[in-house]
Amino acid sequence: TLTAGYGSTQTAQDSSSLTTGYGSTSTAGYASSLIAGYGSTQTAG
């Protein structure tokens, strides 16, 4: 499980859970759950 704040970048593998704040970028693999805030970019496999 990854949790990041403002302007953060997250990268996770399978079965990961990402939660990001404002202006964050999240990249996750298979079977992942991404929750992002305002102005975020999410890429999931």
NUROTI-734386 format. One record per residue: residue number from 1; residue in three letters; chain; y, x, z of N, C-alpha, C, O in turn. Coordinates in Angstrom, 1 decimal, m for minus. Layout:
BEGIN
SITE   resi   resn   chain   n.north   n.east     n.up   ca.north   ca.east    ca.up   c.north   c.east     c.up   o.north   o.east     o.up
SITE    NUM    ALA       A         Y        X        Z          Y         X        Z         Y        X        Z         Y        X        Z
...
***
This chain:
BEGIN
SITE   resi   resn   chain   n.north   n.east     n.up   ca.north   ca.east    ca.up   c.north   c.east     c.up   o.north   o.east     o.up
SITE      1    THR       A      m1.2      0.8      0.0        0.0       0.0      0.0       1.2      0.9      0.0       1.4      1.8      0.8
SITE      2    LEU       A       2.1      0.6     m0.9        3.4       1.4     m1.0       4.6      0.5     m0.8       4.7     m0.6     m1.3
SITE      3    THR       A       5.5      0.9      0.0        6.7       0.2      0.2       7.9      1.2      0.1       7.9      2.2      0.7
SITE      4    ALA       A       8.8      0.8     m0.8       10.0       1.7     m1.0      11.3      0.9     m1.0      11.3     m0.3     m1.2
SITE      5    GLY       A      12.3      1.6     m0.8       13.7       1.0     m0.7      14.4      1.2     m1.9      13.9      1.3     m3.0
SITE      6    TYR       A      15.7      1.2     m1.8       16.7       1.3     m2.9      16.4      2.4     m3.9      16.3      3.6     m3.4
SITE      7    GLY       A      16.4      2.1     m5.2       16.3       3.2     m6.2      15.0      4.0     m6.1      15.1      5.2     m6.5
SITE      8    SER       A      14.0      3.5     m5.7       12.7       4.2     m5.5      11.8      4.1     m6.7      12.0      3.1     m7.5
SITE      9    THR       A      10.9      5.0     m6.8        9.9       4.9     m7.9       8.5      5.0     m7.2       8.2      5.8     m6.3
SITE     10    GLN       A       7.6      4.0     m7.6        6.3       4.0     m7.1       5.2      4.0     m8.1       5.4      3.5     m9.2
SITE     11    THR       A       4.2      4.8     m7.9        3.0       4.8     m8.8       1.8      4.7     m7.9       1.5      5.4     m7.0
SITE     12    ALA       A       0.9      3.7     m8.4       m0.3       3.4     m7.6      m1.5      3.3     m8.5      m1.4      3.0     m9.7
SITE     13    GLN       A      m2.7      3.4     m7.9       m3.9       3.3     m8.7      m4.5      1.9     m8.4      m3.8      1.0     m8.0
SITE     14    ASP       A      m5.8      1.8     m8.7       m6.5       0.5     m8.6      m6.4     m0.1     m7.2      m6.3      0.6     m6.2
SITE     15    SER       A      m6.4     m1.4     m7.2       m6.4      m2.2     m5.9      m5.3     m1.9     m5.0      m5.4     m1.9     m3.8
SITE     16    SER       A      m4.1     m1.5     m5.6       m3.0      m1.1     m4.8      m2.0     m2.3     m4.6      m2.0     m3.2     m5.5
SITE     17    SER       A      m1.2     m2.3     m3.6       m0.1      m3.3     m3.4       1.2     m2.6     m3.3       1.4     m1.7     m2.4
SITE     18    LEU       A       2.1     m2.9     m4.2        3.4      m2.3     m4.2       4.5     m3.3     m3.8       4.6     m4.4     m4.4
SITE     19    THR       A       5.4     m2.9     m3.0        6.6      m3.8     m2.7       7.8     m2.9     m2.8       7.9     m1.9     m2.1
SITE     20    THR       A       8.8     m3.3     m3.6        9.9      m2.5     m3.8      11.2     m3.3     m3.6      11.2     m4.5     m3.6
SITE     21    GLY       A      12.3     m2.5     m3.4       13.6      m3.1     m3.1      14.4     m3.1     m4.4      13.9     m3.0     m5.5
SITE     22    TYR       A      15.7     m3.1     m4.2       16.7      m3.2     m5.3      16.6     m2.0     m6.2      16.5     m0.8     m5.8
SITE     23    GLY       A      16.6     m2.3     m7.5       16.6      m1.3     m8.6      15.5     m0.3     m8.6      15.6      0.8     m9.0
SITE     24    SER       A      14.3     m0.8     m8.2       13.1       0.1     m8.1      12.3     m0.1     m9.3      12.4     m1.0    m10.1
SITE     25    THR       A      11.4      0.9     m9.5       10.5       0.9    m10.6       9.1      1.0    m10.0       8.8      1.9     m9.2
SITE     26    SER       A       8.2      0.1    m10.4        6.8       0.1     m9.9       5.8      0.2    m11.1       6.0     m0.5    m12.1
SITE     27    THR       A       4.9      1.1    m10.9        3.8       1.2    m11.9       2.5      1.1    m11.2       2.2      2.0    m10.3
SITE     28    ALA       A       1.6      0.2    m11.5        0.4       0.0    m10.8      m0.8     m0.1    m11.8      m0.6     m0.4    m13.0
SITE     29    GLY       A      m2.0      0.2    m11.4       m3.2       0.1    m12.2      m3.9     m1.3    m12.1      m3.3     m2.3    m11.6
SITE     30    TYR       A      m5.1     m1.3    m12.4       m5.9      m2.5    m12.4      m6.0     m3.2    m11.1      m6.0     m2.6    m10.0
SITE     31    ALA       A      m6.0     m4.5    m11.1       m6.1      m5.4     m9.9      m5.1     m5.1     m8.9      m5.3     m5.2     m7.7
SITE     32    SER       A      m3.9     m4.8     m9.4       m2.8      m4.5     m8.4      m1.9     m5.7     m8.2      m1.9     m6.6     m9.0
SITE     33    SER       A      m1.2     m5.6     m7.1       m0.2      m6.7     m6.8       1.2     m6.0     m6.7       1.4     m5.2     m5.8
SITE     34    LEU       A       2.1     m6.5     m7.5        3.5      m5.9     m7.5       4.5     m7.0     m7.0       4.5     m8.1     m7.6
SITE     35    ILE       A       5.3     m6.6     m6.1        6.4      m7.5     m5.7       7.7     m6.7     m5.7       7.8     m5.7     m4.9
SITE     36    ALA       A       8.6     m7.1     m6.5        9.8      m6.3     m6.6      11.0     m7.1     m6.5      11.0     m8.4     m6.7
SITE     37    GLY       A      12.1     m6.5     m6.1       13.4      m7.2     m5.9      14.3     m7.2     m7.2      13.8     m7.0     m8.3
SITE     38    TYR       A      15.5     m7.4     m7.0       16.5      m7.5     m8.0      16.6     m6.3     m8.9      16.5     m5.2     m8.4
SITE     39    GLY       A      16.6     m6.5    m10.2       16.8      m5.4    m11.2      15.7     m4.4    m11.2      15.9     m3.2    m11.6
SITE     40    SER       A      14.5     m4.9    m10.9       13.3      m4.0    m10.9      12.6     m4.0    m12.2      12.7     m5.0    m13.0
SITE     41    THR       A      11.8     m3.0    m12.5       10.9      m2.9    m13.6       9.5     m2.7    m13.1       9.2     m1.9    m12.3
SITE     42    GLN       A       8.6     m3.6    m13.6        7.2      m3.5    m13.2       6.3     m3.3    m14.4       6.4     m4.0    m15.4
SITE     43    THR       A       5.3     m2.4    m14.2        4.3      m2.2    m15.3       2.9     m2.3    m14.6       2.6     m1.5    m13.7
SITE     44    ALA       A       2.0     m3.2    m15.0        0.7      m3.3    m14.4      m0.4     m3.2    m15.5      m0.2     m3.5    m16.6
SITE     45    GLY       A      m1.5     m2.6    m15.1       m2.6      m2.5    m16.0      m3.5     m3.7    m16.0      m4.5     m3.7    m16.8
***
